């Protein structure tokens, strides 16, 4: 192959990857506000600080189920194609915990079910899970996350987030194109 052909193949591969990535832009909450959170229950609340963190807490109610919904801005549901969720915790206080349910909706936005997608954790490093890797109700098209603050038996608890994002899992074809583009560019450099 000529150098021109190699560059052309590399550019086509990169363009395909860019198109795939652009078509499925991630939902990223950098915690500069509490705008992605809504519908608190059980004395739960969120408070944004000036450092780009959101503290999730329950202020009262021992043995009271407490939680909040995280979604796209304005309470918009998240397309199920963006199923890979990463939660970056900043500082769980006093070993307090969270767990997460995905609440699923059909293409008309009607509720069709929910499933536990993250069991109790107080992990401080990034936590990743796929909302499609569990028993997803038939007909599900979108989701929001219901985050519960634990321990259930505590009168108060808090957990601080640094970032939450939901993004599409790269398709095998996109990964193959990325590898092909990289190989073409490496070969071009050697010639």
MARTI-273922 format. One record per residue (C-alpha): residue in one letter; z negated, x, y. Coordinates in pm, whole numbers, plus 50000, padded with zeros to 5 digits. Each point is the difference from the previous one (the first is absolute). Layout:
AZXY
...
# end
This chain:
X500005000050000
X500655011150354
X497285004150260
X501324968650169
X499614979749680
X496435012549950
X499024991250358
X501604965949963
X498064992349679
X496745012250159
X500594978250309
X500824969449789
X496805004949796
X497885004350314
X501604969350165
X499264978949692
X496375011150003
X499684993050372
X501504965249955
X497624992349712
X496995012350198
X501024981850317
X500594967249816
X496455000049866
X497945012850294
X496335003449919
X497204979350150
X497695026150150
X496674992250165
X498795031050183
X496744982950091
X500465002350375
X498864963550007
X498804972849765
X503274980450038
X500905001249630
X496714983549897
X499194962950013
X498174971349829
X496575016249946
X497554981749774
X496365005049898
X498865016850326
X502715026749971
X501535015850311
X502225028950103
X499545022150303
X502495026050124
X498645031850159
X501685023850243
X500735025849728
X502554979149811
X497674986249736
X499004964549908
X496524992949866
X499794970749760
X496494986149959
X497874970349911
X497084995050231
X497854975849803
X499874980649682
X498595015749688
X501894987249695
X502684985750229
X503645005449914
X501495017650303
X503515011450079
X503034999650224
X503794998049975
X502315029450079
X503654991550061
X502895008450227
X499574994350374
X499264964550105
X498934990649647
X503565003749866
X500315003749626
X501325032649851
X503215000149797
X499185006549633
X502595028150002
X497445019850204
X497594999949708
X498585035450012
X496794998550205
X498035030350119
X496564995650155
X498535030250171
X496274996950041
X498255018750275
X496304997249932
X498394975349761
X496464994950127
X497075002249757
X502304999649696
X501294965450086
X503034987749810
X503134979250034
X502264982349754
X503404984850068
X501844968949885
X503714994650061
X500664964050104
X503574990049912
X502374975150164
X503394985449905
X503155001750213
X498854969750201
X496705017250082
X497914977549773
X497005015049818
X500645004949628
X497135021949876
X498015031850033
X499085030149787
X497455028250028
X502055031450076
X497215024550086
X496634999449826
X496785010150178
X500375033750169
X498375021450269
X502615027449974
X500595019150324
X503335015949904
X503174978850021
X500064971749743
X503414988549878
X500904970149786
X503034978349931
X499604962550052
X502854995349750
X498175019049724
X497754970449916
X500574964149889
X502134988250292
X500474962150005
X503534987949924
X502004993550315
X497975023650220
X501985013250298
X497305012850236
X496315008650018
X496995007650217
X496905019749901
X496524985149984
X497485028250041
X496454992849896
X497025020050124
X497415009149738
X497375002949860
X499794962849955
X496195000649990
X499525019350325
X499014983150324
X502395022650192
X502685025449916
X502865018250172
X503155019249917
X502245018450246
X503785002349969
X502305026250147
X503354985149891
X501494973749771
X503694998549917
X502284980349771
X503375014849910
X502824996649751
X499875021549688
X503095022650003
X502604988049753
X501095024949731
X503544999550144
X498665010250342
X498035028649846
X503085011449810
X502064999450320
X497325019950179
X500105026449724
X503805000950007
X500065004050378
X497475028349979
X501965018049729
X503224997150200
X498335014350310
X498465028749798
X503355008049841
X501654999650340
X497455025250134
X500635023749710
X503795000250052
# end
